[in-house]
Amino acid sequence: MTGVAVVTDSTASLPPDVAADLGITVVPLHVVVDGEDRLDDAAGSAALAVQMADGTTATTSQPSPAELVRTYRAASDGGRREVVAIHLSAELSGTVGGARRAADLLAAEGIRVHVVDSRTVAAGTGLAAVAAAEAALRGAGPAQVVAVARETAAKSTVLFVVPELTYLQRGGRMTAGAALVGTALGIRPVLAIADGRIAVVETVRGRARARRRVVERAVQAAGGPRARVPHPPAQRVRVAVHHFGAADEAVALEEELADALAGTGALVAGALRSEVTAVVGVHAGPGVLGVVVAPAGEL
């Protein structure tokens, strides 16, 4: 057992075995489908994607401070470990606010919880938690674990495409004006997380072209020395491919990305593919495809 426990939330969309191997505790958000409140996890994502494609609507909510208190208290092992809690962007959810309230409550018990607003989502948050957990396993103290999490999240690149923007607009994650970008003439936006929010980084015609641009931008972010674009100095990176109800497309995207990264000599330390959990899927909509590139430490 290390002196620092790492907690993240379900929107990080980490494969359960990855979280378990690194000792990362995952606190679920909530998704409400047909009046039924369900805990957010990977197991329900595929079924919900099918339901939503058939017209079912769903809503989401953050974990309560009481749920967070219980999670952090358990992770702290009775106060013998400090807790670093890495959550999705406060611009997208109230989870960080609830986490800070929970941390204040636990401080009275002598349990220290360090809350990190990742200012990103999905594997942008998840890979920050992975890096933080690895640092904790190496014996890093809480301040260093927090610093690793923040730096990894800040330097991550989160890119995605959606078949339609109505889900993001309906959930308040995108303005009506921005959503209009993708409603006419087959124009598809390439979306990213910028300053903690969802932003349109470019528009192209057609979903296939949008997917290619996601790959090209991910390759640029990875900084392979043979990339035909300006790139940062070579560093090890991790990559993740996400989807919601689009497993076959995700496999094709992963293969395309792997070929492109290999062609540029990018230093890929690890890769994962996962379906985003239901909470992310509710806001992105069925058919979303995404790629995340995050630093994996120095050479």
BELRA-V331999 format. One line per field, one symbol per residue. ss: DSSP state (H for helix, E for strand, L for the rest). burial: + if it has 16 or more other C-alpha atoms within 10 Angstrom, else -. Layout:
ss->???
burial->???
//
This chain:
ss->LLLEEEEEEHHHLLLHHHHHHHLLEEELLEEEELLEEEELLHHHHHHHHHHHHLLLLEEEELLLHHHHHHHHHHHLLLLLLEEEEEELLLLLLLHHHHHHHHHHHHHLLLLLEEEEELLLLLHHHHHHHHHHHHHHHLLLLHHHHHHHHHHHHHLLEEEEELLLLHHHHHLLLLLHHHHHHHLLLLEEEEEEEELLEEEEEEEEELHHHHHHHHHHHHHHHHLLLLLLLLLLLLLEEEEEEEELLLHHHHHHHHHHHHHHHHHHLLEEEEEEEEELLHHHHHHHLLLLEEEEEEELLLL
burial->-++++++++++++++---+--++++++++++++-----++++--++-++--+-----++++++++-+++-+++-++--+++++++++++++++++++++++++-++----+++++++++++++++++++++++++++--+-+--++-+++++++-++++++++++++++-+-++----+-++----+++++++--+++++--++--+--++-+++++++++++++-+-------+++++++++++++-++--++--++-++--+++++----++++++++++++++++++++++++---
//
